Amino acid sequence: MSNDSDRLVNAPDGTPEPYGDPSGMAAPATYDESHVPVHHEADPIADPGLPPHHWRPTDVDPKAEKRAERQIAAMFVAAMISALLFVVAYFSFEVGDNWDTFAGMGASTVSLGVTLGLSLLFIGIGIIHLARKLMADAEMIEMRHPAASPAEDREATIQALNDGVAESGIGRRPLVRNTMIGSMAVLGLPAVVLLRDLAPGDALDTGKLAHTIWEPGMRLVRDVTGTPILASEIEVGDLVNAAPEALFPTEENGYHELHGAEEQAEKAKGAIIIVRMDPDDLTPATQPDKWTVDGIICYSKICTHVGCPISLYERTTHHVLCPCHQSTFDLADGAKVVFGPAARPLPQLPLAVDDEGYLVAQSDFTEPIGASYWEREKQ
Ligand code: FES
């Protein structure tokens, strides 16, 4: 390779600029006694050189340079504003049962996505603009070195990084530097705000899980067809996925129709599994004399770990397995946890039969359904 110092010329501001070898020719090879070609101070392949360098307007025109600075700063300021609007949007739109909508979509979701996306976009545009307009655009040549990394190389790398920072001009352009740092700092705010959704306490209404649509006398129905379930039709060993009758309103049963988020929430909270086993297998934890009907027992279908629906039942052991993280509950023993990360039993729904022999609830669940988190918070 030709020597680097032969390839450098000065840019308008004095920065060394590398250029190609105008001849593009390599030195000729000679031959030793074995007729193997030997190259003396020459490349085995001719150096093609570099194309002519063209100065950018911002390299030669101070006005263009200042204009580019202002444009980049404007991008970073726009990123800051977008991040702040994210925070405003987070607190402005209703996301509860009566959520605000925008063009048929959730206004909160749309506004959070748009503002966060714009903030990232403006930062990206600002950085690209900075690289294209203001950072040095000299062609860099790095000679090939041995793979080992001696201390001098590491020092050279650090020096190169420092040179890169110096060449970027960030130190000489406080407006760009400060707005860029500001835009990235403000970008942390949305992340902090989103953490609020993970917090217990007043941030969320935990009482919603303490009460479901179940009420005394409400029939248990099959979860797909809405058909009421006769106690006599469940065999020992059966597991039936069921739901509250109120979710299948008819003129006959008199329940009013639910819609939208309310319907989905009640469906999720009211989901149950019904099993029948030999009454002698039931332990006192299941309250066999009060809450079961001839060995028929009912539990919430929602895992108490983090809320997956459960229905993998093994009739010989009376165990039901959650497919998400393998929590296993013993349905004969009050749905106590026998394996896995769940921290408490599945809530039990007290059962009875009505005059026509259909299974009905004696009451709502006696404890919050869902993840253990809610129990700790509410009870
Ligand atoms: S959700 Fe059931 S074990 Fe994790």
Residues whose N, C-alpha, C, O or C-beta is under 5 A from the ligand:
A	BS01	FES	C303 H305 V306 G307 C308 C322 C324 H325 Q326 S327
